[in-house]
Each structure stands twice: as C-alpha cells, then as structure tokens.
Amino acid sequence: MVLNLLSLPMAQRLELVQTLWDSIAAEKIGPELTESERELIDQCLERFLADGDAGLDADEVLSALEQTL
C-alpha cells in the first residue's frame, strides 16, 4: 500500500498529507501532563501575564539574528 501511495502524483500526495494532518489536529489530543507539570505551566503563564512585556515581534528577532551573521 505504501508503494502505491508513493506512486501518486505530487498534488495527490500533498492532499493526502493535508487530510491526514487535519484529522490529527481535529482530535486535539496532547501529551498527558502530571499535576506538577500543569502547575508549572500555570505559574509560567501567570508570570508572563503579570510581566506585561510581550517580548520582541518576529521581525525584530529576525533582524537581530541577521545582524549577528
């Protein structure tokens, strides 16, 4: 079966990949977290929200990276 799929034209293989990806995303299943992991995530989120500093936007980060190269 895999060989049959590999022989499909590129457009059909891309469509198949997109369909598979969409079906995985629709399940909304993530890793199981322990209670301590959930608490840590909550604490980090609270600190981030309290800080008020959203950080740099993507263009600023890319510009800074380009300057270091």
RAJO-V690546 format. One record per pair of residues at least 4 apart in sequence whose ideal C-beta (glycine too) atoms are under 7 Angstrom apart, sorted by the first residue. I is the first residue (numbers start at 1). GAP is how many residues later the second one is. If there is no record, write none. Layout:
I/GAP ; I/GAP
This chain:
1/4 ; 2/4 ; 3/4 ; 5/8 ; 5/11 ; 8/4 ; 8/5 ; 10/4 ; 11/4 ; 12/4 ; 13/4 ; 14/4 ; 15/4 ; 16/4 ; 17/4 ; 18/4 ; 19/4 ; 20/4 ; 21/4 ; 22/4 ; 33/4 ; 33/5 ; 35/4 ; 36/4 ; 37/4 ; 38/4 ; 39/4 ; 40/4 ; 41/4 ; 42/4 ; 43/4 ; 44/4 ; 45/4 ; 46/4 ; 47/4 ; 56/4 ; 56/5 ; 58/4 ; 59/4 ; 60/4 ; 61/4 ; 62/4 ; 63/4 ; 64/4 ; 65/4
